[in-house]
Amino acid sequence: GGAGLQADLLTCHDLGAHGCSVISAVTAQNSCEVRAVEAVSLLQFIAQIQTLADDLPASAIKIGLLPGGAHLVALAEQLALLRAGTAKVPFVIYDPVAIASTGHTMADDDLLPNIERLFPHLDLLTPNGDELHRLSGIAPTSAAALIAGVRQLLTRGVRAVLVKGGH
C-alpha cells in the first residue's frame, strides 16, 4: 500500500543507502484498508535474516511489522547472536507497527506480551501516540503523560524513544 517496506526501501534509495529486506508478513492493503495479513513461516523468516547477515553485514537495522510473538522472539534471538558475533554492532530501530492507520490490527495478540525480549537490542523505538499507549500503558494526553510514557519504556531497556505524531 505504499507504506512499510516499500516506503523504507524508497527512503534508503533517496539517501544513497543500499537497503535489504527481510519479509515477516505479506499484507493485502491499500491506502484505505488492510484486507489481510499473513505471516511468513518462522523457518523462512530466520533464513532471510541469516542469509543477509552472512553476505551483507548491516550498519543499521530498521524493524517494522512483526506479525506475532514467535517472530519477535526469533528476531530477538537473531539480534543477540548478531551482536555477540560481530565487532561492528548495527544501530537497531523498531517502529512498532501493530495497528495500521486505517485501524486494522496488524499483529497477533501475543506480540505485546513478548515485546520485552526485543527491548535490550533496540537503540531507538519510534512509536506513535497510540503505540506509546499500548506499550507503556500511559495515554499521551499531555506533555507530562507523554514524558511519563517514554520514561517508562526507557526503564524497561530501550535506549532511546522518538514518539511520532500523525495519529
C-alpha positions, 0 to 999 in steps of 0.5 A, spaced: 500 500 500 505 504 499 507 504 506 512 499 510 517 496 506 516 499 500 516 506 503 523 504 507 526 501 501 524 508 497 527 512 503 534 508 503 534 509 495 533 517 496 539 517 501 544 513 497 543 507 502 543 500 499 537 497 503 535 489 504 529 486 506 527 481 510 519 479 509 515 477 516 508 478 513 505 479 506 499 484 507 493 485 502 492 493 503 491 499 500 491 506 502 484 505 505 484 498 508 488 492 510 484 486 507 489 481 510 495 479 513 499 473 513 505 471 516 511 468 513 513 461 516 518 462 522 523 457 518 523 462 512 523 468 516 530 466 520 533 464 513 532 471 510 535 474 516 541 469 516 542 469 509 543 477 509 547 477 515 552 472 512 553 476 505 551 483 507 553 485 514 548 491 516 550 498 519 543 499 521 537 495 522 530 498 521 524 493 524 517 494 522 511 489 522 512 483 526 506 479 525 506 475 532 510 473 538 514 467 535 517 472 530 519 477 535 522 472 539 526 469 533 528 476 531 530 477 538 534 471 538 537 473 531 539 480 534 543 477 540 547 472 536 548 478 531 551 482 536 555 477 540 558 475 533 560 481 530 565 487 532 561 492 528 554 492 532 548 495 527 544 501 530 537 497 531 530 501 530 523 498 531 517 502 529 512 498 532 507 497 527 501 493 530 495 497 528 495 500 521 492 507 520 486 505 517 485 501 524 486 494 522 490 490 527 496 488 524 499 483 529 497 477 533 495 478 540 501 475 543 506 480 540 505 485 546 506 480 551 513 478 548 515 485 546 520 485 552 525 480 549 526 485 543 527 491 548 535 490 550 537 490 542 533 496 540 537 503 540 531 507 538 523 505 538 519 510 534 512 509 536 506 513 535 501 516 540 497 510 540 503 505 540 506 509 546 499 507 549 499 500 548 506 499 550 507 503 556 500 503 558 500 511 559 495 515 554 499 521 551 494 526 553 499 531 555 506 533 555 507 530 562 503 523 560 507 523 554 514 524 558 511 519 563 510 514 557 517 514 554 520 514 561 517 508 562 519 504 556 526 507 557 526 503 564 524 497 561 531 497 556 530 501 550 535 506 549 532 511 546 524 513 544 522 518 538 514 518 539 511 520 532 505 524 531 500 523 525 495 519 529 
